[in-house]
Amino acid sequence: MPDPAVVSRTMADVAERGQRLVADFLRRQTPQEAAAANPDPLNIGSAFMEMTARMMTNPAQLMQAQIGFWQDYLTLWQNTARRFMGGETAPVITEAKGDRRFKDEAWKDNEVFDFIKQSYLLSSRFFTTLAQQTDGLDPKQAQKVDFYTRQFVDAMSPTNFWMTNPEVLRKTAETGGENLLKGLSNLLTDLERGKGKLRISMTDETKFKVGENIAVTPGKVVYRNELMELIQYSPTTETVLKRPLLVLPPWINKYYILDLRPKNSFVRWAVSQGHTVFICSWVNPDESLAQMGFEDYMRLGPYAALQAIENATGERQVNAIGYCLGGTLLGATLAHMARTGDDRVASATFFTTMLDFEEAGELGVFIDEEQLQALEAKMNERGFLSGAEMATTFNMLRANDLIWSFVVQNYLLGQEPFPFDLLYWNSDSTRMPAKMHSFYLRRMYQENDLVKPGGIELLGERLDLRDVRTPTYILATREDHIAPWKSSYRATQLFKGPIRFVLAASGHIAGVANPPEAGKYSHWINESLPTSTDSWFEGAQEMAGSWWGDWNRWVHAQDDATVPARVPGSGGLPALEDAPGSYVKVMAQD
């Protein structure tokens, strides 16, 4: 049993902190705010009401699904009874490959927990199948129903409750319940960090500091404006490619996903391959930048960077990389350049980027008129979308990995989060300026105007992606939930220049930050670019390991002329400060 004195102190601490949290929450709630609260900000209710109405028009289908469910359930009861009597039976249903929730041996070896697990899996399949097979639903509503059904199913997993999780029960018995007391303390700590909202700790944030043990590739900030700092990295080779490399990361996250640790830093690796690397480190905006729009990011991002690079190196032309939203910005900039006859981007690379948003994946669940109006009202009030709201959206796309696994580890098992660089970066959220984000969600996601000839006007020019003839390398990742690879592939049918499309294994982050030395994650290559993604994949050859080498060979093939290595600050631009600069260190304290 736990020490009574420890229990007493813990509960007193819990009571005091809990009272403080409640008082703080009530103090922040004005009567006007409480009255204006939207009971259904995600517009879920109407989608499920429509699904229910559609199901009622086909009672035979619903009855057939129920009969199948109860037949499977009866089989499970019979199998469980046989197991209790010492018999061997095959499972009625098994978890999906890669589902780590049921890794504890008790879920298989113990008859009771095996029954609980299979009961849950049968119920999950029943609900998700109903949601997916309801006829007559609008595609957007069907997607929303399917997504939130899976959110509900994931939340109700028996692994998420201490009485039905064998690992938690075993830990509770071993510690006399101290794990639950520690978990309660962890829960309160996370509520305090979130100022009354639950901000789940994914990693030990005290173990990382930007510029000290992450984002440490040597370099200098050589240019700064109100939206970005331009970092030039120090060379590690005697000669470098004549064309500098400009990297445009997304400003939804911070740039150092490409410079986490030396062992997995794309920036460091590119420098070692003879590239003069420049990267935009975007500002973490506050209310003073509320009116910064997408074209401001174009003007003060790639266009300002190109001029700064020319001032620093004397080179007009660059090889450019755009990652995710940075890639969308790069695509729009290339279309704008095509209109104005600007050829300063000699080759373009897109990492996990959408330019055609017709099939935008599960992020589309959050894009409808009702949700956009509610979001815009919030943003207009404070001038930006908070980093916490942005993080929650992305975490919901992988709820079992990024929400529920930490609920179990932190609150039920009472464990401290493990230091993990990728999860630290994931928690280091950024804000989005109100004007820019509204434009991005409405014109890209909702209306898909970027893909329409002349559908968007930026900096005085109507854009058409079909005008782009720049040599292009497009990288997509097979398990990407943010920029689905089949959506990224659509760019191959838009651009008119030479295109190389490569598909990497894994997802939006791990598939990109995949150094050759790790020996992980293969990639697929197919020189032909048919209109069908299925046809492309059928004809593709799987290659072992990272795609980084393939990209580097492609860039060298565009122009492999070299010059003596360039030292940051020694050219036409003085060094302002050491990398990683100041902007990246501003945290979103929402």
C-alpha positions in Angstrom: 0.0 0.0 0.0 1.2 3.6 -0.6 2.5 5.6 2.3 -0.5 7.3 3.9 1.5 10.5 4.3 2.3 10.6 0.6 -1.4 10.0 -0.2 -2.4 12.8 2.1 0.1 15.3 0.7 -0.8 14.4 -2.9 -4.6 14.8 -2.3 -4.1 18.1 -0.5 -2.0 19.3 -3.4 -4.6 18.1 -5.9 -7.4 19.9 -4.0 -5.5 23.1 -3.8 -4.4 23.1 -7.5 -7.9 22.0 -8.6 -9.6 24.8 -6.7 -7.1 27.3 -8.2 -7.8 26.0 -11.7 -11.6 26.2 -11.3 -11.3 29.8 -9.9 -9.1 30.8 -12.7 -11.4 29.3 -15.3 -14.5 31.1 -13.8 -12.7 34.4 -13.6 -12.0 34.3 -17.3 -15.6 33.5 -18.2 -17.7 36.7 -18.6 -21.5 36.3 -18.9 -21.3 37.5 -22.5 -18.8 34.8 -23.4 -20.8 32.1 -21.7 -24.0 33.2 -23.5 -22.2 33.4 -26.9 -20.6 29.9 -26.6 -21.4 27.8 -29.6 -22.6 24.4 -28.4 -21.6 22.7 -31.7 -18.6 24.7 -33.0 -17.5 21.8 -35.2 -21.0 21.5 -36.8 -21.1 17.8 -36.0 -24.8 17.5 -35.0 -26.2 18.3 -38.4 -24.0 15.7 -40.1 -25.1 12.9 -37.7 -28.8 14.0 -38.0 -28.5 13.7 -41.7 -26.9 10.3 -41.4 -29.6 9.1 -39.1 -32.3 10.3 -41.4 -30.7 8.5 -44.3 -30.3 5.3 -42.3 -34.0 5.3 -41.5 -34.9 5.3 -45.2 -33.2 1.9 -45.5 -34.2 -0.1 -42.4 -33.3 -3.4 -44.2 -29.7 -2.4 -44.4 -29.6 -1.3 -40.8 -31.2 -4.6 -39.7 -28.8 -6.6 -41.7 -25.9 -4.9 -40.1 -27.3 -5.5 -36.7 -27.9 -9.1 -37.4 -24.3 -9.6 -38.5 -23.1 -7.8 -35.4 -25.1 -10.0 -33.0 -24.1 -13.2 -34.8 -20.4 -12.2 -34.4 -21.1 -11.3 -30.8 -22.8 -14.7 -30.1 -19.8 -16.4 -31.7 -17.5 -14.4 -29.4 -19.5 -15.5 -26.3 -19.3 -19.1 -27.3 -15.5 -18.9 -28.0 -14.9 -17.2 -24.7 -16.9 -20.0 -22.9 -14.8 -22.6 -24.6 -11.6 -20.8 -23.5 -12.8 -20.7 -19.9 -13.2 -24.5 -20.1 -9.6 -24.9 -21.5 -10.4 -25.1 -25.2 -8.6 -23.4 -28.0 -10.5 -21.0 -30.3 -9.6 -18.7 -33.2 -10.4 -15.0 -32.6 -13.6 -13.6 -34.1 -11.8 -10.4 -34.9 -8.3 -9.1 -34.5 -6.8 -5.6 -34.3 -5.5 -3.9 -37.4 -1.8 -4.4 -38.2 0.2 -1.7 -36.4 -2.4 -1.1 -33.7 -0.2 -0.7 -30.6 -3.0 -0.3 -28.1 -3.3 -4.0 -27.4 0.4 -4.9 -27.3 0.2 -6.2 -23.7 0.2 -10.0 -23.6 -2.9 -10.1 -21.3 -5.1 -8.9 -24.2 -4.4 -12.2 -25.9 -3.6 -14.6 -23.0 -6.3 -13.6 -20.5 -9.8 -14.8 -21.4 -11.5 -11.8 -19.8 -9.3 -9.2 -21.5 -9.4 -11.0 -24.8 -13.3 -10.9 -24.6 -13.2 -7.1 -23.7 -10.8 -6.4 -26.6 -12.8 -8.4 -29.2 -16.1 -6.9 -28.0 -14.7 -3.4 -28.5 -13.3 -4.3 -31.9 -16.7 -5.8 -33.0 -18.5 -2.7 -31.8 -16.0 -0.4 -33.5 -16.4 -2.2 -36.8 -20.2 -2.0 -36.5 -20.2 1.8 -35.9 -17.6 2.6 -38.5 -19.2 0.4 -41.1 -22.6 2.0 -40.5 -21.1 5.5 -40.9 -19.2 4.6 -44.1 -22.0 2.7 -45.8 -24.9 5.1 -45.3 -26.2 5.9 -48.8 -27.2 9.3 -50.0 -25.0 11.4 -47.8 -23.3 14.5 -49.2 -19.6 13.5 -49.6 -18.4 16.3 -47.2 -21.0 15.2 -44.6 -20.1 11.5 -45.1 -16.4 12.4 -44.5 -17.3 14.3 -41.3 -19.5 11.5 -40.0 -16.8 8.9 -40.7 -14.1 11.0 -39.0 -16.0 11.8 -35.8 -17.3 8.2 -35.6 -13.7 7.1 -35.5 -12.8 9.8 -33.0 -15.6 8.4 -30.7 -14.6 4.8 -31.3 -10.9 5.6 -30.5 -11.9 7.5 -27.3 -14.0 4.5 -26.0 -11.1 2.0 -26.4 -10.9 -0.2 -23.2 -7.2 0.7 -23.1 -8.2 4.3 -22.1 -9.9 3.2 -18.9 -8.0 1.9 -15.8 -10.6 -0.8 -15.0 -10.3 -2.4 -18.4 -6.6 -1.9 -19.1 -4.5 -4.9 -17.8 -1.3 -2.9 -17.9 -2.8 -0.2 -15.7 -4.4 -2.7 -13.3 -1.1 -4.5 -12.9 0.7 -1.2 -12.3 -1.9 -0.2 -9.8 -1.5 -3.5 -7.9 2.3 -3.2 -7.9 2.4 0.4 -6.6 -0.7 0.3 -4.4 -2.3 3.0 -6.5 0.5 5.5 -6.5 0.5 5.5 -10.3 -3.1 6.9 -10.3 -2.1 9.6 -7.7 0.9 10.5 -9.9 -1.3 10.5 -13.0 -3.8 12.9 -11.3 -0.9 15.2 -10.5 0.3 15.0 -14.1 -3.3 15.8 -15.3 -3.4 18.9 -13.1 0.0 20.0 -14.3 -1.2 19.8 -17.9 -4.3 21.7 -17.1 -2.2 24.4 -15.4 0.1 24.5 -18.5 -3.0 25.0 -20.7 -4.5 27.6 -18.3 -7.6 25.5 -17.7 -7.5 23.7 -21.0 -5.9 20.2 -21.2 -2.5 20.5 -22.9 -1.2 17.0 -22.9 2.5 16.6 -22.3 4.0 14.5 -25.1 7.6 14.9 -24.1 9.8 16.3 -21.4 10.1 19.8 -22.7 12.8 20.7 -20.1 15.3 18.5 -21.9 15.3 20.6 -25.1 16.3 24.1 -26.0 16.3 25.6 -29.5 19.9 26.5 -30.5 21.5 24.3 -27.8 20.5 20.7 -28.5 18.1 21.1 -31.4 18.4 23.4 -34.4 22.1 23.5 -33.9 23.5 23.5 -37.5 26.0 26.4 -37.6 25.0 29.5 -39.6 24.0 33.1 -39.4 20.9 35.2 -39.8 21.8 37.5 -42.7 18.4 39.1 -43.3 15.3 39.9 -41.3 11.9 41.5 -42.0 8.6 41.5 -40.1 7.7 38.0 -41.3 10.9 36.0 -41.5 14.6 35.7 -40.7 16.8 34.3 -43.5 19.4 31.9 -42.2 22.5 31.1 -44.2 24.4 28.0 -43.0 28.1 27.6 -42.8 29.8 25.4 -45.4 31.5 22.1 -44.5 33.0 21.6 -48.0 35.7 23.5 -49.9 33.5 24.1 -52.9 29.7 24.4 -53.2 27.1 24.4 -56.0 27.0 27.7 -57.8 23.2 27.9 -57.3 22.2 28.5 -53.6 19.4 26.4 -52.1 16.4 28.3 -50.7 14.1 26.4 -48.3 10.6 27.6 -47.6 9.2 25.6 -44.6 5.6 25.8 -43.5 4.7 28.6 -41.0 2.1 26.3 -39.5 5.1 24.8 -37.7 8.7 25.9 -37.0 11.4 25.3 -39.6 13.6 23.2 -37.4 11.8 20.0 -38.3 14.4 20.1 -41.0 17.2 20.6 -38.4 16.2 18.6 -35.3 19.4 16.8 -34.4 22.7 16.4 -36.3 21.8 12.8 -37.1 18.5 13.6 -38.7 19.0 17.1 -40.0 18.2 17.6 -43.6 19.8 21.0 -43.4 23.1 19.7 -42.1 23.1 16.9 -44.7 22.4 19.3 -47.6 25.3 21.5 -46.4 27.5 18.4 -46.4 26.5 17.7 -50.0 27.8 21.1 -51.1 24.7 23.2 -51.0 24.7 26.8 -49.8 21.6 26.5 -47.7 19.3 29.4 -46.9 16.1 28.8 -44.9 13.2 31.1 -44.0 12.5 31.1 -40.2 9.0 32.5 -40.0 7.9 34.8 -37.2 5.4 33.5 -34.6 2.8 36.2 -35.3 0.8 38.1 -32.7 -2.2 40.5 -33.0 0.1 43.2 -34.6 0.3 41.0 -37.8 -3.4 40.2 -38.0 -3.7 41.8 -41.4 -0.8 40.0 -43.0 -2.2 38.1 -46.0 -1.0 35.3 -48.2 0.5 37.8 -50.7 2.4 39.4 -47.9 4.0 36.0 -47.2 4.9 35.9 -50.9 6.3 39.4 -51.0 8.2 39.2 -47.6 9.0 35.4 -48.0 10.4 34.0 -51.2 10.7 37.4 -53.1 12.5 39.1 -50.2 14.7 36.0 -49.8 15.6 35.9 -53.4 16.8 39.5 -53.3 18.7 38.9 -50.1 20.4 35.8 -51.5 21.5 37.7 -54.6 22.9 40.4 -52.3 24.7 37.9 -50.2 26.1 35.6 -52.9 25.8 37.5 -56.2 23.7 34.7 -57.6 20.3 35.5 -59.3 19.1 31.9 -59.6 18.5 29.4 -56.9 17.2 25.9 -56.4 14.1 26.2 -54.2 12.4 23.8 -51.8 8.9 24.3 -50.4 7.5 22.1 -47.6 3.8 21.7 -47.0 2.3 25.2 -46.8 5.7 26.5 -47.8 5.3 24.4 -51.0 1.9 25.9 -51.7 3.5 29.3 -51.4 6.3 28.2 -53.7 3.8 27.0 -56.3 1.9 30.3 -56.2 5.2 32.2 -56.4 6.2 30.2 -59.5 2.9 30.9 -61.2 3.3 34.6 -60.3 6.9 34.5 -61.7 5.7 32.9 -64.9 3.3 35.9 -65.4 6.1 38.4 -64.8 8.9 36.7 -66.7 11.0 36.1 -63.5 13.3 33.1 -63.9 15.2 33.3 -60.6 13.9 29.9 -59.4 15.9 27.5 -61.6 14.5 24.3 -60.1 11.7 23.7 -57.6 11.2 20.9 -55.1 8.0 20.2 -53.3 7.9 18.2 -50.0 4.4 16.8 -49.2 2.6 19.7 -50.8 -1.0 20.2 -52.0 -1.7 22.6 -54.9 -5.0 21.0 -55.9 -7.2 20.7 -52.8 -10.1 18.8 -54.3 -9.2 15.7 -52.2 -7.6 17.4 -49.2 -7.8 14.4 -46.9 -9.1 14.5 -43.3 -8.3 18.2 -42.8 -11.3 18.8 -45.0 -13.5 17.7 -42.1 -12.7 21.1 -40.4 -13.6 23.1 -43.5 -17.3 24.1 -44.0 -19.1 27.4 -43.9 -20.3 27.1 -40.3 -16.9 26.2 -38.9 -15.1 28.8 -41.0 -17.4 31.5 -39.7 -16.9 30.4 -36.1 -13.1 30.3 -36.6 -13.0 33.7 -38.3 -15.0 35.2 -35.4 -12.3 33.9 -33.0 -9.4 35.1 -35.2 -10.9 38.5 -35.8 -11.3 39.0 -32.0 -7.7 38.3 -31.2 -5.9 38.7 -34.6 -4.6 35.1 -35.0 -5.4 31.4 -34.7 -3.9 30.2 -31.5 -1.1 27.6 -31.6 -3.1 25.3 -29.3 -6.1 25.2 -31.6 -3.8 24.4 -34.6 -2.0 21.7 -32.6 -5.3 20.1 -31.5 -6.5 19.9 -35.1 -3.4 18.0 -36.3 -3.3 15.7 -33.2 -6.9 14.6 -33.9 -5.7 13.2 -37.3 -3.7 10.6 -35.3 -5.6 10.5 -32.1 -4.5 7.1 -30.9 -0.8 8.1 -31.3 -0.9 11.7 -30.3 -3.7 11.9 -27.7 -4.8 8.6 -26.2 -1.4 6.9 -25.9 -0.3 9.9 -23.7 -3.5 9.8 -21.7 -2.7 6.2 -20.8 1.0 6.8 -20.2 0.7 10.1 -18.3 -2.5 9.8 -16.4 -3.2 6.1 -15.9 0.3 4.7 -15.6 1.6 7.9 -13.9 4.7 8.0 -16.0 6.8 11.0 -16.9 6.9 11.9 -20.6 10.0 10.6 -22.4 12.4 13.2 -24.1 11.8 13.0 -27.8 12.9 15.7 -30.2 10.2 15.2 -32.8 7.4 15.5 -30.1 9.1 18.6 -28.7 8.9 20.2 -32.1 5.3 19.0 -32.4 4.5 20.8 -29.2 6.3 24.0 -30.1 3.2 25.4 -31.8 2.8 28.6 -33.9 0.0 31.0 -34.5 -1.5 32.0 -37.9 -2.4 35.6 -38.8 -6.1 36.0 -39.1 -6.2 37.4 -42.7 -3.8 34.9 -44.1 -5.4 31.9 -42.5 -8.9 32.9 -43.6 -7.7 33.3 -47.2 -5.8 30.0 -47.1 -8.8 28.0 -45.7 -11.4 29.6 -47.9 -9.6 30.1 -51.2 -7.5 26.9 -51.1 -9.3 24.3 -49.1 -13.0 25.4 -49.5 -13.0 26.8 -53.0 -9.8 25.2 -54.5 -9.2 28.4 -56.4 -5.4 27.9 -56.8 -5.9 25.2 -59.3 -8.4 27.2 -61.4 -6.8 29.3 -64.2 -6.9 32.9 -63.0 -8.8 31.8 -59.8 -6.5 33.7 -57.5 -4.9 37.1 -57.8 -1.7 37.9 -55.8 0.5 40.9 -56.1 -1.5 42.2 -59.1 -1.3 39.0 -61.2 -3.9 36.3 -61.8 -2.2 32.9 -61.3 -2.3 29.8 -63.4 -0.2 26.9 -62.3 -0.2 25.6 -65.9 2.2 28.5 -66.8 4.9 26.9 -64.7 7.7 25.4 -66.7 10.4 25.1 -64.1 12.1 21.7 -63.6 10.3 20.2 -60.6 10.9 17.4 -58.1 7.8 16.4 -56.2 8.1 14.3 -53.0 4.9 12.8 -51.4 4.6 10.3 -48.6 2.4 7.2 -48.7 0.8 7.5 -45.2 0.4 11.3 -45.2 -2.8 12.4 -43.5 -2.2 16.1 -44.0 -1.2 16.2 -47.7 -2.5 12.8 -49.2 0.0 11.6 -51.8 -2.7 11.2 -54.4 -3.5 14.9 -54.0 0.2 15.9 -54.2 0.4 13.8 -57.4 -2.1 16.1 -59.1 0.6 18.7 -59.5 2.2 16.4 -62.1 -0.8 17.1 -64.4 -0.6 20.9 -63.8 3.0 22.0 -64.3 4.3 22.0 -67.9 8.0 21.6 -67.3 10.0 18.4 -66.6 8.8 16.7 -63.5 10.1 13.9 -61.3 7.6 12.4 -58.8 8.9 10.3 -55.9 6.8 8.6 -53.3 8.4 7.9 -49.9 7.2 5.5 -47.2 5.8 6.7 -43.9 4.1 10.0 -43.2 4.2 13.8 -43.5 7.1 14.2 -41.1 8.9 10.9 -40.8 8.9 10.3 -44.5 10.6 13.6 -45.1 13.1 13.6 -42.2 14.6 10.3 -43.2 18.4 10.4 -43.4 20.2 7.8 -45.5 22.2 6.7 -42.4 19.1 5.6 -40.6 18.4 2.8 -43.2 14.6 3.3 -42.8 11.6 3.8 -45.1 11.9 3.0 -48.7 10.7 5.1 -51.7 9.1 4.5 -55.1 10.2 5.9 -58.4 8.4 5.8 -61.8 9.7 7.9 -64.7 6.3 8.0 -66.4 3.5 10.2 -65.1 0.1 8.8 -66.1 -3.0 10.6 -65.0 -4.0 7.8 -62.7 -2.2 7.5 -59.3 -2.9 3.8 -59.2 -1.3 3.3 -62.6 1.7 5.3 -61.4 2.1 3.1 -58.4 1.6 -0.1 -60.3 4.5 0.8 -62.6 6.8 2.2 -59.8 9.9 0.5 -58.6 10.5 0.3 -54.8 14.0 1.5 -53.7 15.5 0.7 -50.4 16.2 3.5 -47.9 16.0 7.3 -48.1 15.0 9.4 -51.1 17.6 12.2 -50.1 20.3 10.8 -52.4 17.9 10.6 -55.4 16.9 14.3 -54.8 20.5 15.4 -54.6 21.4 13.7 -57.8 18.5 15.3 -59.5 19.5 18.8 -58.3 23.1 18.2 -59.4 21.8 17.2 -62.9 20.1 20.6 -63.3 23.4 22.4 -62.9 26.5 21.1 -61.2 28.8 24.1 -61.6 30.7 24.9 -58.4 32.3 27.9 -56.7 34.5 28.3 -53.6 32.5 27.8 -50.4 30.6 30.9 -49.1 30.9 31.9 -45.5 27.8 33.6 -44.0 28.3 37.3 -43.5 31.4 37.6 -45.8 29.3 38.5 -48.8 27.0 41.4 -49.5 25.0 40.9 -46.3 26.5 41.1 -42.8 25.6 38.5 -40.2 22.9 39.8 -37.8 23.2 37.0 -35.3 24.0 33.3 -34.9 21.6 30.7 -36.2 18.9 29.7 -35.3 18.0 33.4 -34.8 15.4 35.0 -32.6 12.0 34.4 -34.4 12.1 30.6 -33.9 12.6 31.0 -30.1 9.2 32.9 -29.7 6.8 30.4 -28.3 3.0 30.6 -28.7 1.8 31.1 -25.1 -1.9 30.9 -25.9 
